[in-house]
Amino acid sequence: MKKRMFLIILILTVFLILFLSCENKKEVVETTEKVLELPDKTKVISDLSKLRNQIATFYINNGRYPNDLKELNIDLFNPVEDFIYNKNNGNVKNKNYPQL
């Protein structure tokens, strides 16, 4: 009887450890994906800052917003095509990070 109870407890313990380790693996994968995404996000933030400053300067100098982002002739980390630009109000967003 004691051996049987010990065996059941052992099996439950092993099952619990395996179950918990699977959850930890999921968390590790999610965290790793977020960390690997950070350099890209940082470059987008830098590009958006450059673009917004240049758009404001262009508006001050010309009294209008540029027709497109290529008109600014800025060196960016990301291609200009990765950005959504509204020439009517000068707003610019990134396609992959529209919340920025």
Backbone as CSV, one residue per row, in Angstrom:
resi,resn,N_x,N_y,N_z,CA_x,CA_y,CA_z,C_x,C_y,C_z
1,MET,0.820,-1.190,0.000,0.000,0.000,0.000,0.869,1.261,0.000
2,LYS,1.930,1.271,0.800,2.820,2.427,0.853,3.544,2.608,-0.478
3,LYS,3.947,1.492,-1.087,4.636,1.576,-2.377,3.708,2.147,-3.442
4,ARG,2.467,1.704,-3.403,1.497,2.177,-4.379,1.235,3.677,-4.210
5,MET,1.094,4.132,-2.993,0.872,5.552,-2.702,2.096,6.371,-3.116
6,PHE,3.270,5.855,-2.833,4.507,6.531,-3.222,4.595,6.640,-4.747
7,LEU,4.240,5.569,-5.434,4.268,5.556,-6.889,3.278,6.571,-7.473
8,ILE,2.100,6.670,-6.910,1.091,7.633,-7.374,1.591,9.064,-7.152
9,ILE,2.144,9.313,-5.986,2.678,10.649,-5.687,3.830,10.975,-6.623
10,LEU,4.683,10.010,-6.884,5.806,10.215,-7.791,5.325,10.535,-9.208
11,ILE,4.349,9.780,-9.686,3.807,10.009,-11.024,3.151,11.392,-11.102
12,LEU,2.386,11.753,-10.092,1.753,13.076,-10.070,2.797,14.190,-10.024
13,THR,3.852,14.005,-9.268,4.919,14.997,-9.182,5.609,15.173,-10.527
14,VAL,5.934,14.071,-11.179,6.581,14.129,-12.492,5.649,14.806,-13.498
15,PHE,4.379,14.435,-13.482,3.403,15.056,-14.377,3.312,16.551,-14.123
16,LEU,3.267,16.963,-12.864,3.186,18.372,-12.504,4.424,19.128,-12.969
17,ILE,5.586,18.538,-12.781,6.833,19.174,-13.229,6.841,19.334,-14.740
18,LEU,6.439,18.316,-15.457,6.393,18.396,-16.912,5.380,19.436,-17.378
19,PHE,4.243,19.476,-16.740,3.210,20.443,-17.099,3.703,21.866,-16.867
20,LEU,4.300,22.110,-15.734,4.805,23.444,-15.418,5.956,23.844,-16.334
21,SER,6.786,22.893,-16.686,7.912,23.221,-17.561,7.420,23.593,-18.949
22,CYS,6.325,23.023,-19.396,5.749,23.399,-20.690,5.279,24.846,-20.658
23,GLU,4.679,25.282,-19.577,4.255,26.665,-19.447,5.457,27.590,-19.464
24,ASN,6.531,27.194,-18.792,7.737,28.010,-18.763,8.352,28.116,-20.155
25,LYS,8.306,27.048,-20.925,8.840,27.090,-22.284,8.054,28.089,-23.126
26,LYS,6.751,28.112,-22.945,5.913,29.050,-23.677,6.280,30.487,-23.311
27,GLU,6.473,30.730,-22.028,6.859,32.058,-21.572,8.230,32.443,-22.111
28,VAL,9.156,31.497,-22.134,10.501,31.761,-22.649,10.433,32.129,-24.127
29,VAL,9.644,31.396,-24.889,9.498,31.679,-26.323,8.893,33.068,-26.526
30,GLU,7.846,33.398,-25.788,7.204,34.703,-25.930,8.158,35.833,-25.554
31,THR,8.893,35.661,-24.466,9.849,36.679,-24.032,10.973,36.833,-25.046
32,THR,11.456,35.715,-25.567,12.517,35.766,-26.574,12.060,36.506,-27.813
33,GLU,10.842,36.252,-28.256,10.303,36.958,-29.428,10.223,38.459,-29.182
34,LYS,9.804,38.856,-27.988,9.720,40.272,-27.658,11.105,40.920,-27.641
35,VAL,12.073,40.229,-27.061,13.433,40.768,-26.984,14.039,40.896,-28.373
36,LEU,13.809,39.908,-29.230,14.353,39.958,-30.589,13.700,41.058,-31.419
37,GLU,12.488,41.450,-31.058,11.759,42.486,-31.774,12.228,43.891,-31.378
38,LEU,12.866,44.047,-30.234,13.231,45.364,-29.721,14.144,46.176,-30.640
39,PRO,15.200,45.601,-31.231,16.028,46.424,-32.125,15.242,46.995,-33.297
40,ASP,14.338,46.221,-33.892,13.514,46.718,-34.989,12.626,47.866,-34.527
41,LYS,12.022,47.699,-33.383,11.129,48.730,-32.850,11.920,50.006,-32.543
42,THR,13.118,49.857,-32.030,13.961,51.011,-31.718,14.316,51.772,-32.994
43,LYS,14.616,51.049,-34.064,14.929,51.692,-35.341,13.711,52.429,-35.896
44,VAL,12.545,51.846,-35.738,11.315,52.502,-36.202,11.077,53.785,-35.413
45,ILE,11.276,53.735,-34.109,11.101,54.930,-33.273,12.067,56.025,-33.715
46,SER,13.303,55.649,-33.983,14.297,56.616,-34.457,13.878,57.222,-35.798
47,ASP,13.444,56.369,-36.721,13.005,56.848,-38.028,11.804,57.783,-37.908
48,LEU,10.845,57.422,-37.076,9.663,58.268,-36.894,10.043,59.633,-36.329
49,SER,10.976,59.649,-35.409,11.437,60.911,-34.834,12.083,61.786,-35.911
50,LYS,12.948,61.193,-36.720,13.590,61.931,-37.814,12.536,62.465,-38.801
51,LEU,11.634,61.595,-39.192,10.612,61.985,-40.162,9.736,63.116,-39.632
52,ARG,9.272,62.980,-38.418,8.376,64.000,-37.853,9.080,65.351,-37.721
53,ASN,10.345,65.323,-37.315,11.098,66.576,-37.216,11.295,67.208,-38.592
54,GLN,11.636,66.393,-39.583,11.851,66.913,-40.931,10.553,67.407,-41.567
55,ILE,9.452,66.727,-41.301,8.154,67.175,-41.816,7.805,68.539,-41.228
56,ALA,8.019,68.707,-39.925,7.736,69.993,-39.274,8.636,71.087,-39.837
57,THR,9.920,70.797,-40.025,10.854,71.776,-40.590,10.460,72.131,-42.022
58,PHE,10.102,71.128,-42.798,9.664,71.359,-44.178,8.445,72.276,-44.199
59,TYR,7.503,72.033,-43.310,6.287,72.841,-43.250,6.618,74.297,-42.893
60,ILE,7.509,74.468,-41.937,7.901,75.834,-41.532,8.579,76.560,-42.691
61,ASN,9.446,75.859,-43.405,10.200,76.486,-44.495,9.378,76.709,-45.764
62,ASN,8.386,75.846,-46.025,7.668,75.887,-47.298,6.186,76.237,-47.188
63,GLY,5.669,76.263,-45.981,4.259,76.578,-45.796,3.317,75.477,-46.241
64,ARG,3.839,74.291,-46.453,3.045,73.130,-46.847,3.780,71.873,-46.395
65,TYR,3.033,70.781,-46.375,3.652,69.491,-46.066,4.230,68.897,-47.344
66,PRO,5.268,68.064,-47.220,5.818,67.424,-48.427,4.778,66.530,-49.092
67,ASN,4.885,66.401,-50.410,3.949,65.547,-51.151,4.127,64.073,-50.800
68,ASP,5.351,63.661,-50.537,5.643,62.299,-50.089,6.915,62.316,-49.261
69,LEU,7.211,61.221,-48.616,8.365,61.164,-47.714,9.691,61.203,-48.466
70,LYS,9.697,60.776,-49.706,10.924,60.801,-50.504,11.388,62.234,-50.750
71,GLU,10.466,63.158,-50.725,10.791,64.568,-50.928,11.696,65.100,-49.815
72,LEU,11.676,64.454,-48.663,12.505,64.885,-47.538,13.963,64.462,-47.693
73,ASN,14.213,63.407,-48.465,15.569,62.908,-48.716,16.323,62.635,-47.402
74,ILE,15.734,61.783,-46.567,16.313,61.446,-45.257,16.887,60.036,-45.310
75,ASP,18.009,59.848,-44.620,18.601,58.517,-44.480,17.945,57.823,-43.285
76,LEU,17.206,56.737,-43.549,16.470,56.015,-42.515,16.961,54.582,-42.403
77,PHE,16.672,53.957,-41.274,16.978,52.536,-41.093,16.048,51.671,-41.934
78,ASN,14.792,52.080,-42.036,13.757,51.319,-42.735,13.412,52.000,-44.054
79,PRO,12.928,51.231,-45.016,12.524,51.853,-46.282,11.317,52.779,-46.086
80,VAL,11.267,53.822,-46.878,10.180,54.797,-46.807,8.828,54.116,-47.017
81,GLU,8.818,53.041,-47.783,7.578,52.315,-48.057,6.976,51.664,-46.804
82,ASP,7.758,51.561,-45.724,7.254,50.983,-44.476,6.422,51.977,-43.665
83,PHE,6.304,53.199,-44.166,5.609,54.239,-43.424,4.345,54.685,-44.160
84,ILE,3.357,55.046,-43.375,2.097,55.579,-43.910,2.134,57.085,-43.666
85,TYR,2.022,57.841,-44.734,2.141,59.296,-44.634,0.877,59.963,-45.172
86,ASN,0.391,60.942,-44.419,-0.763,61.725,-44.833,-0.277,63.126,-45.197
87,LYS,-0.239,63.439,-46.485,0.299,64.726,-46.932,-0.621,65.902,-46.602
88,ASN,-1.855,65.626,-46.201,-2.796,66.701,-45.853,-2.543,67.291,-44.474
89,ASN,-2.064,66.439,-43.545,-1.820,66.943,-42.186,-0.410,66.648,-41.673
90,GLY,0.413,65.968,-42.464,1.795,65.699,-42.078,1.980,64.536,-41.126
91,ASN,0.929,63.792,-40.827,1.049,62.649,-39.915,1.765,61.492,-40.602
92,VAL,2.613,60.820,-39.831,3.331,59.662,-40.351,3.304,58.555,-39.302
93,LYS,3.077,57.325,-39.758,3.061,56.139,-38.900,3.822,55.033,-39.595
94,ASN,4.205,54.041,-38.826,4.849,52.855,-39.392,3.798,51.766,-39.587
95,LYS,3.906,51.040,-40.676,2.931,49.984,-40.974,2.977,48.860,-39.940
96,ASN,4.165,48.542,-39.446,4.308,47.427,-38.492,4.021,47.845,-37.050
97,TYR,4.192,49.112,-36.747,3.956,49.635,-35.386,3.066,50.879,-35.460
98,PRO,1.817,50.719,-35.851,0.945,51.903,-36.014,0.645,52.622,-34.713
99,GLN,0.888,51.974,-33.580,0.609,52.596,-32.293,1.660,53.628,-31.893
100,LEU,2.801,53.653,-32.592,3.871,54.596,-32.239,3.635,55.973,-32.820
